[in-house]
Amino acid sequence: MNYITAKDASKKWNINLRSVQRMCVAGQIDGAKKISNVWMIPEFANPVTKRKSKNLVGKDEILEAYFDFAFNRRQKFDAFFKKQYAFKDKLSKAYFYAVEAFRFYPQLDKMLPYFLKAKDLIVNTDLKLPELSLTMGGHFALAIFLYRSGIGDEVCEQLTEVLPVFEYLTGHKSGLDLLFKSALDYHRGMINEALHLAYKAIFTNDVDSDTKLGVSYVLAHISLLHGNLEGWNTVVEMLKTIIDENHTEEINAVIDIVDAELTLSAGLTTGIKEWLKTGDFDSKPLTINSAINAYLVHVRYLARINELERAIAILEVLIKNKHNKFPVPPHSKMYLYIIAAICYNRLSNEERAFECLEKALEIARQDKLYMFFAEYDNEFGGITEKFFKSRDPEVYRKILQIKESYMDNYNSSKLYLQGSLMYDDLTQREKEIAILVAEGFQNSEIAKRLYISNSTVNYHVRNIYKKLGVNSRTLMINRLYFYLKND
């Protein structure tokens, strides 16, 4: 434990030195001890003044401060910890130390001393702090804890040290350390290792919905890479079980986000909740960690429907951290640069696309996170080879290795899902007509076979085009190819 002098403590607490010394003598500062006529005070200690009735706090007030932090009311959160308090009971004091740790979030090494102080207060008791969470609506563990590029392996070690203490405080297992390592391995292209850790995480976790959702995200992407559509369906079913559980409005918003992420990963836009399409984020109680994921979904959706200028405008604001309410961590910023590069390239602005790829590579290189470049290779329209070959051949070889190992399965899986999911969105009559179109029948022939009018067939074909986002019979058949082939 680190100590500071009484003089340093007086400056830190804005209390005169003599008052600090009197509190030490009276035992009002936990852990204070006198060494060679100098009072030494634990670095994280708080004084207990005689004005206890004025700042007496309990669990409810401290949890309110915690939720201020979770929903990014940072000014109010910081103001709470500038005051000196007396505590109603031991549990309240434990909550105080544990919540005070979030002043340093997500720097786990700086949070740990506070968690240990909280643990000391409840050890050998039945007291727990179940409301607290390290993820707070953020299922994407890399985006939360990679607050600085190049610290992926360091964070793995810190989570291994911190998580058992935090799990003791809350009274439940989260599997967050396994999820983080799984996501890290996935984005490094270490797919088998990521799969193993993801399964361990899901079986370790007992109540944390964020961990379940994070594991679902990793497992779904691995299923696509392996061409394992049964695995994809299993993940979708897993999501349904999470949705069926009783959740707060905050968790329901995160479920919407994950569902939309997977829909977009399959190359689709159907089924995405309207608030994510429009960017109506004020209508949802988004935490500091779920908000950035919501924005990522929104700009991906805009890029998918070719609202490119609008997407770029939002991307530039987020990348430059001008949206002060939701600062963007490095890993998410890398993702934003990649989406921006895709948008600029589609607008035939290769120079700006290369600038964005360069920025993304600067972030990715430090933790060897190259999976995004491979996943989005088709959407780059061929510029990745041109970019990486000249700038970083070694990274290009790694991306090429990932592509050669997995991308055929990945793209085939997406095509199948696009066909099957879109097929499921058709009415029974539209499905009948789609199959007949695929078999080569003309509209007039379809009308005779189904005993309906030509105009009715034309009406259904137009609806099929609209639902599939196509404008010709050939494109319709291509979109549904994998499903109709098996059907």
Phi, psi and omega per residue, in radians:
M1 nan 2.364 3.127
N2 -1.511 2.533 -3.122
Y3 -2.140 2.673 3.008
I4 -2.201 2.826 3.135
T5 -1.374 2.854 3.098
A6 -1.055 -0.611 3.114
K7 -1.106 -0.768 3.101
D8 -1.128 -0.669 3.134
A9 -1.124 -0.655 -3.133
S10 -1.109 -0.648 3.097
K11 -1.220 -0.726 -3.110
K12 -1.103 -0.723 -3.067
W13 -1.636 -0.107 -3.089
N14 1.056 0.767 3.096
I15 -2.194 2.451 -3.094
N16 -1.149 2.698 -3.008
L17 -1.022 -0.735 -3.108
R18 -1.081 -0.672 3.123
S19 -1.131 -0.696 3.107
V20 -1.090 -0.761 -3.138
Q21 -1.111 -0.673 3.111
R22 -1.124 -0.701 3.119
M23 -1.126 -0.640 3.082
C24 -1.077 -0.809 3.137
V25 -1.083 -0.669 -3.100
A26 -1.417 -0.030 3.135
G27 1.307 0.434 -3.090
Q28 -1.590 0.026 3.092
I29 -2.176 1.967 -3.091
D30 -1.034 2.260 3.021
G31 1.451 -0.023 -3.140
A32 -1.182 2.430 3.109
K33 -2.531 2.637 -3.078
K34 -1.708 2.198 3.132
I35 -2.246 1.997 3.139
S36 0.927 0.869 3.101
N37 1.204 0.163 3.106
V38 -2.075 2.214 3.076
W39 -1.337 2.188 3.079
M40 -1.892 2.319 -2.977
I41 -2.173 2.340 3.078
P42 -0.933 2.381 -3.044
E43 -0.964 -0.600 -3.051
F44 -1.793 0.254 -3.138
A45 -1.275 2.755 3.039
N46 -2.210 2.424 3.135
P47 -1.323 2.610 3.021
V48 -1.922 1.870 -3.103
T49 -1.421 2.987 3.140
K50 -1.337 -0.220 -3.125
R51 -1.546 0.981 -3.036
K52 -1.106 -0.671 -3.049
S53 -1.159 -0.460 -3.094
K54 -1.269 -0.711 -3.079
N55 -2.137 0.762 3.101
L56 -1.433 2.123 -3.085
V57 -2.174 2.677 3.084
G58 -2.188 -3.006 -3.074
K59 -0.964 -0.765 -3.026
D60 -1.104 -0.759 3.138
E61 -1.144 -0.643 -3.122
I62 -1.235 -0.702 3.088
L63 -1.130 -0.590 3.083
E64 -1.074 -0.682 3.084
A65 -1.137 -0.692 3.115
Y66 -1.061 -0.770 3.140
F67 -1.227 -0.489 3.003
D68 -1.035 -0.739 3.113
F69 -1.167 -0.824 -3.057
A70 -1.034 -0.620 -3.105
F71 -1.778 0.395 2.965
N72 1.129 0.536 2.979
R73 -1.618 1.125 -2.938
R74 -1.139 -0.642 -3.118
Q75 -1.081 -0.752 3.117
K76 -1.171 -0.694 3.112
F77 -1.074 -0.837 -3.125
D78 -1.102 -0.669 -3.135
A79 -1.103 -0.612 -3.135
F80 -1.046 -0.675 -3.052
F81 -1.570 0.081 3.038
K82 -1.505 -0.216 -3.129
K83 -1.630 2.824 3.059
Q84 -1.775 2.455 -3.005
Y85 -2.273 2.704 2.825
A86 -1.941 2.698 -2.990
F87 -2.018 2.497 -3.105
K88 -1.146 -0.584 -3.099
D89 -2.830 3.097 -3.110
K90 -1.098 -0.673 -3.138
L91 -1.094 -0.738 3.127
S92 -1.064 -0.709 3.132
K93 -1.146 -0.676 3.097
A94 -1.106 -0.770 3.074
Y95 -1.030 -0.719 -3.097
F96 -1.045 -0.872 -3.117
Y97 -1.114 -0.740 -3.112
A98 -1.118 -0.727 3.139
V99 -1.281 -0.602 3.105
E100 -1.060 -0.498 3.109
A101 -0.995 -0.506 -3.077
F102 -1.252 -0.090 2.979
R103 -1.066 -0.441 -3.089
F104 -1.888 0.132 -3.108
Y105 -1.027 2.386 0.047
P106 -1.762 0.540 -3.133
Q107 -1.387 1.631 -2.967
L108 -1.071 -0.641 -3.123
D109 -1.123 -0.569 3.116
K110 -1.419 -0.397 3.117
M111 -1.384 -0.522 -3.017
L112 -0.964 -0.784 -3.119
P113 -0.996 -0.627 3.119
Y114 -1.214 -0.730 3.096
F115 -1.079 -0.657 3.128
L116 -1.161 -0.680 3.091
K117 -1.103 -0.717 3.103
A118 -1.132 -0.719 3.138
K119 -1.096 -0.701 3.132
D120 -1.021 -0.528 -3.103
L121 -1.364 -0.449 -3.069
I122 -1.982 -0.007 -3.135
V123 -1.067 2.486 -3.113
N124 1.122 0.416 3.041
T125 -2.222 3.079 3.051
D126 -1.654 0.124 -3.074
L127 -1.318 2.436 3.111
K128 -2.476 2.877 -3.121
L129 -2.146 1.182 -2.929
P130 -1.234 -0.321 -3.052
E131 -1.328 -0.289 -3.016
L132 -1.410 2.590 -3.122
S133 -2.521 2.488 3.040
L134 -1.494 -0.295 -3.094
T135 -1.707 -0.635 3.059
M136 0.835 0.993 3.082
G137 1.448 0.122 -3.134
G138 -1.899 1.769 -3.120
H139 -1.374 -0.300 -3.068
F140 -1.639 1.596 -2.947
A141 -1.087 -0.606 -3.136
L142 -1.098 -0.720 -3.114
A143 -1.142 -0.459 -3.118
I144 -1.388 -0.900 -2.901
F145 -1.727 -0.233 3.020
L146 -1.479 1.167 -3.089
Y147 -1.321 -0.176 3.052
R148 -2.503 2.450 -3.109
S149 -1.151 2.537 3.030
G150 1.528 0.208 -3.089
I151 -2.016 0.325 -3.064
G152 -0.978 -0.895 -3.112
D153 -1.182 -0.616 3.100
E154 -1.100 -0.727 3.123
V155 -1.129 -0.657 3.084
C156 -0.978 -0.784 3.138
E157 -1.163 -0.709 -3.127
Q158 -1.152 -0.716 3.104
L159 -1.091 -0.666 3.102
T160 -1.061 -0.596 -3.140
E161 -1.452 -0.740 -3.013
V162 -1.405 -0.688 -2.966
L163 -1.043 -0.743 3.114
P164 -1.030 -0.636 3.102
V165 -1.166 -0.797 -3.118
F166 -1.155 -0.686 3.116
E167 -1.155 -0.579 3.047
Y168 -1.113 -0.719 -3.133
L169 -1.100 -0.759 -3.036
T170 -1.509 -0.394 3.107
G171 1.491 0.246 3.089
H172 -2.593 2.691 3.127
K173 -1.465 2.509 -3.131
S174 -2.039 -0.481 -3.071
G175 1.229 0.274 -3.051
L176 -1.126 -0.641 3.136
D177 -1.109 -0.691 3.113
L178 -1.202 -0.679 3.113
L179 -1.110 -0.772 -3.134
F180 -1.057 -0.846 -3.123
K181 -1.125 -0.665 3.108
S182 -1.087 -0.809 3.133
A183 -1.127 -0.673 3.120
L184 -1.104 -0.817 3.123
D185 -1.095 -0.699 3.135
Y186 -1.025 -0.834 -3.084
H187 -1.311 -0.165 2.995
R188 -1.625 -0.019 -3.141
G189 1.464 0.203 3.126
M190 -1.632 1.313 -2.883
I191 -1.224 -0.765 -3.115
N192 -1.122 -0.713 3.087
E193 -1.097 -0.725 3.137
A194 -1.097 -0.720 -3.135
L195 -1.100 -0.795 3.137
H196 -1.025 -0.822 -3.111
L197 -1.197 -0.614 3.127
A198 -1.103 -0.754 3.105
Y199 -1.129 -0.687 3.096
K200 -1.100 -0.690 -3.126
A201 -1.119 -0.739 -3.086
I202 -1.189 -0.542 3.128
F203 -1.480 -0.374 3.088
T204 -1.381 -0.693 -3.090
N205 -1.156 2.430 3.100
D206 -2.016 -0.590 -3.100
V207 -2.369 -0.184 -2.991
D208 -1.379 1.866 -3.124
S209 -1.122 -0.597 3.137
D210 -1.069 -0.715 3.121
T211 -1.152 -0.747 3.100
K212 -1.015 -0.761 -3.120
L213 -1.205 -0.680 3.103
G214 -1.100 -0.738 3.089
V215 -1.123 -0.710 3.106
S216 -1.008 -0.744 -3.134
Y217 -1.071 -0.824 -3.122
V218 -1.146 -0.830 -3.103
L219 -1.102 -0.649 3.136
A220 -1.107 -0.764 -3.135
H221 -1.193 -0.654 3.096
I222 -1.144 -0.652 3.087
S223 -1.046 -0.718 3.100
L224 -1.116 -0.746 -3.124
L225 -1.108 -0.607 -3.134
H226 -1.524 -0.065 -3.055
G227 1.167 0.473 -3.060
N228 -1.706 1.477 -3.087
L229 -1.237 -0.459 3.043
E230 -1.143 -0.686 3.080
G231 -1.111 -0.699 3.084
W232 -1.040 -0.825 -3.138
N233 -1.085 -0.612 3.092
T234 -1.093 -0.724 3.115
V235 -1.138 -0.728 3.111
V236 -1.055 -0.727 3.092
E237 -1.133 -0.667 3.088
M238 -1.051 -0.750 3.102
L239 -1.062 -0.680 3.138
K240 -1.095 -0.663 3.117
T241 -1.161 -0.621 3.094
I242 -1.182 -0.722 3.138
I243 -1.090 -0.638 -3.091
D244 -1.255 -0.289 3.122
E245 -1.275 2.761 3.101
N246 -1.354 2.081 -3.069
H247 -2.277 2.825 3.007
T248 -1.293 2.910 3.110
E249 -1.091 -0.557 3.137
E250 -1.120 -0.792 -3.113
I251 -1.209 -0.641 3.087
N252 -1.047 -0.628 3.101
A253 -1.138 -0.706 3.120
V254 -1.143 -0.679 3.098
I255 -1.064 -0.732 3.069
D256 -1.018 -0.712 -3.104
I257 -1.141 -0.834 -3.123
V258 -1.109 -0.749 3.118
D259 -1.034 -0.718 3.126
A260 -1.196 -0.690 3.116
E261 -1.030 -0.779 -3.123
L262 -1.206 -0.653 3.083
T263 -1.051 -0.800 3.134
L264 -1.191 -0.605 3.106
S265 -1.122 -0.512 3.085
A266 -1.427 -0.010 3.117
G267 1.489 0.354 -3.070
L268 -2.021 2.879 3.002
T269 -2.226 -0.153 -3.109
T270 -1.262 2.464 3.066
G271 1.586 -0.135 3.109
I272 -1.243 2.355 -3.095
K273 -1.093 2.529 -3.020
E274 -1.047 -0.642 -3.084
W275 -1.152 -0.486 3.077
L276 -1.383 -0.560 3.084
K277 -1.169 -0.758 -3.042
T278 -1.528 -0.268 -3.074
G279 1.325 0.500 -3.136
D280 -1.471 1.211 -3.008
F281 -1.398 -0.320 3.101
D282 -1.189 -0.290 -3.123
S283 -1.440 -0.101 -3.088
K284 -2.170 2.547 3.103
P285 -1.430 1.480 -3.072
L286 -1.605 2.349 3.083
T287 -1.450 3.047 -3.141
I288 -1.070 -0.459 -3.111
N289 -1.628 -0.502 3.134
S290 -1.447 -0.417 -3.068
A291 -1.116 -0.798 -3.104
I292 -1.156 -0.615 3.091
N293 -1.131 -0.625 3.094
A294 -1.118 -0.735 3.106
Y295 -1.126 -0.679 3.115
L296 -1.075 -0.731 3.086
V297 -1.088 -0.758 -3.083
H298 -1.075 -0.804 -3.107
V299 -1.268 -0.564 3.050
R300 -1.104 -0.707 3.122
Y301 -1.113 -0.788 3.130
L302 -1.069 -0.715 3.104
A303 -1.129 -0.675 -3.110
R304 -1.130 -0.624 -3.119
I305 -1.656 0.202 3.071
N306 1.161 0.467 2.953
E307 -1.498 1.153 -2.889
L308 -1.241 -0.786 -3.119
E309 -1.100 -0.726 3.117
R310 -1.121 -0.738 3.117
A311 -1.078 -0.779 -3.118
I312 -1.095 -0.694 -3.139
A313 -1.045 -0.787 3.139
I314 -1.201 -0.721 3.141
L315 -1.037 -0.754 -3.113
E316 -1.141 -0.674 3.103
V317 -1.114 -0.782 -3.125
L318 -1.176 -0.770 -3.104
I319 -1.078 -0.676 -3.117
K320 -1.491 0.093 3.131
N321 0.959 0.628 3.089
K322 -1.483 -0.213 3.055
H323 -1.588 1.465 -2.944
N324 -1.058 -0.386 -3.094
K325 -1.196 -0.538 -3.083
F326 -2.284 1.419 3.094
P327 -1.089 2.526 -3.015
V328 -1.768 2.158 3.090
P329 -1.269 2.821 -3.040
P330 -0.976 -0.776 -3.085
H331 -1.066 -0.747 3.105
S332 -1.178 -0.609 3.116
K333 -1.120 -0.660 3.064
M334 -1.007 -0.775 3.131
Y335 -1.093 -0.739 3.126
L336 -1.083 -0.731 3.108
Y337 -1.076 -0.682 -3.138
I338 -1.137 -0.782 3.106
I339 -1.113 -0.697 3.115
A340 -1.094 -0.710 3.121
A341 -1.063 -0.725 3.106
I342 -1.071 -0.793 -3.118
C343 -1.117 -0.801 -3.139
Y344 -1.104 -0.683 -3.136
N345 -1.130 -0.683 3.107
R346 -1.158 -0.438 3.088
L347 -1.567 0.205 3.102
S348 1.114 0.483 3.084
N349 -1.880 1.338 -3.062
E350 -1.124 -0.608 -3.125
E351 -1.044 -0.834 3.136
R352 -1.210 -0.595 3.089
A353 -1.074 -0.748 3.125
F354 -1.149 -0.661 3.105
E355 -1.052 -0.741 3.138
C356 -1.191 -0.704 3.086
L357 -1.095 -0.668 3.108
E358 -1.074 -0.770 3.121
K359 -1.130 -0.723 3.118
A360 -1.111 -0.706 -3.127
L361 -1.158 -0.654 3.099
E362 -0.968 -0.729 -3.140
I363 -1.309 -0.800 -3.042
A364 -1.130 -0.665 -3.027
R365 -1.044 -0.608 -3.020
Q366 -1.217 -0.474 3.086
D367 -2.057 0.154 3.106
K368 1.041 0.770 -3.089
L369 -1.724 1.533 -2.995
Y370 -1.909 -0.037 -3.049
M371 -1.086 -0.683 -3.131
F372 -0.988 -0.692 -3.111
F373 -1.137 -0.649 3.111
A374 -1.251 -0.765 -3.121
E375 -1.031 -0.672 -3.042
Y376 -1.701 0.205 -3.037
D377 -0.988 -0.777 -3.140
N378 -1.064 -0.631 -3.087
E379 -1.333 -0.292 3.097
F380 -1.336 -0.193 3.092
G381 1.110 0.592 3.036
G382 1.573 -0.060 -3.073
I383 -1.379 -0.291 -3.106
T384 -1.124 -0.741 3.129
E385 -1.062 -0.800 3.131
K386 -1.078 -0.687 -3.099
F387 -1.258 -0.935 -3.002
F388 -1.277 -0.615 -3.122
K389 -1.026 -0.653 -3.095
S390 -1.493 -0.484 -3.020
R391 -1.758 -0.661 -3.084
D392 -2.689 1.409 -3.106
P393 -1.015 -0.564 -3.133
E394 -1.140 -0.784 3.081
V395 -1.115 -0.691 3.128
Y396 -1.049 -0.702 3.099
R397 -1.078 -0.670 3.112
K398 -1.162 -0.770 3.108
I399 -1.106 -0.715 3.123
L400 -1.106 -0.668 3.109
Q401 -1.095 -0.758 3.103
I402 -1.095 -0.786 -3.126
K403 -1.068 -0.787 -3.115
E404 -1.152 -0.552 -3.102
S405 -1.397 -0.598 -2.912
Y406 -2.287 -0.388 -2.903
M407 -1.219 -0.483 3.078
D408 -1.095 -0.825 3.088
N409 -1.087 -0.748 -3.094
Y410 -1.045 -0.866 -3.105
N411 -1.210 -0.670 3.092
S412 -1.113 -0.715 3.116
S413 -1.076 -0.751 -3.140
K414 -1.116 -0.735 3.120
L415 -1.098 -0.730 3.115
Y416 -1.096 -0.798 -3.122
L417 -1.126 -0.696 3.114
Q418 -1.039 -0.745 3.124
G419 -1.208 -0.830 -3.045
S420 -1.214 -0.733 -3.129
L421 -1.219 -0.674 3.094
M422 -1.207 -0.646 3.090
Y423 -1.051 -0.727 3.129
D424 -1.118 -0.395 -3.124
D425 -1.411 -0.184 3.126
L426 -1.442 2.655 3.021
T427 -1.263 2.939 -3.124
Q428 -1.065 -0.714 3.127
R429 -1.147 -0.709 3.120
E430 -1.126 -0.630 3.094
K431 -1.116 -0.763 3.113
E432 -1.018 -0.795 -3.106
I433 -1.195 -0.686 3.129
A434 -1.046 -0.737 3.133
I435 -1.120 -0.733 3.140
L436 -1.174 -0.668 3.061
V437 -1.064 -0.773 -3.136
A438 -1.105 -0.495 3.129
E439 -1.438 -0.042 3.025
G440 1.753 0.082 -3.134
F441 -1.322 2.498 3.030
Q442 -1.442 2.887 -3.075
N443 -1.022 -0.717 -3.120
S444 -1.137 -0.654 3.115
E445 -1.200 -0.655 3.118
I446 -1.124 -0.701 -3.141
A447 -1.040 -0.745 -3.136
K448 -1.174 -0.723 -3.100
R449 -1.158 -0.594 -3.064
L450 -1.747 0.014 3.134
Y451 1.010 0.790 3.064
I452 -2.299 2.960 -3.081
S453 -1.391 2.806 3.083
N454 -1.046 -0.710 -3.107
S455 -1.124 -0.607 3.108
T456 -1.162 -0.716 3.093
V457 -1.093 -0.794 3.132
N458 -1.013 -0.719 3.141
Y459 -1.074 -0.807 -3.131
H460 -1.161 -0.680 3.132
V461 -1.102 -0.725 3.102
R462 -1.078 -0.699 3.112
N463 -1.140 -0.673 3.102
I464 -1.085 -0.805 3.113
Y465 -0.979 -0.800 -3.084
K466 -1.100 -0.781 -3.116
K467 -1.171 -0.576 -3.111
L468 -1.566 -0.186 -3.127
G469 1.238 0.661 -3.123
V470 -2.213 2.998 3.139
N471 -2.374 0.317 3.102
S472 -2.687 2.826 3.137
R473 -1.136 -0.679 -3.122
T474 -1.089 -0.800 3.129
L475 -1.136 -0.658 3.115
M476 -1.062 -0.811 -3.115
I477 -1.152 -0.695 3.099
N478 -1.077 -0.722 -3.108
R479 -1.131 -0.624 -3.080
L480 -1.755 0.152 -2.941
Y481 -0.939 -0.924 -3.015
F482 -1.137 -0.634 -3.133
Y483 -1.271 -0.811 -3.102
L484 -1.144 -0.569 3.103
K485 -1.065 -0.794 -3.135
N486 -1.313 -0.517 -3.129
D487 -1.173 nan nan
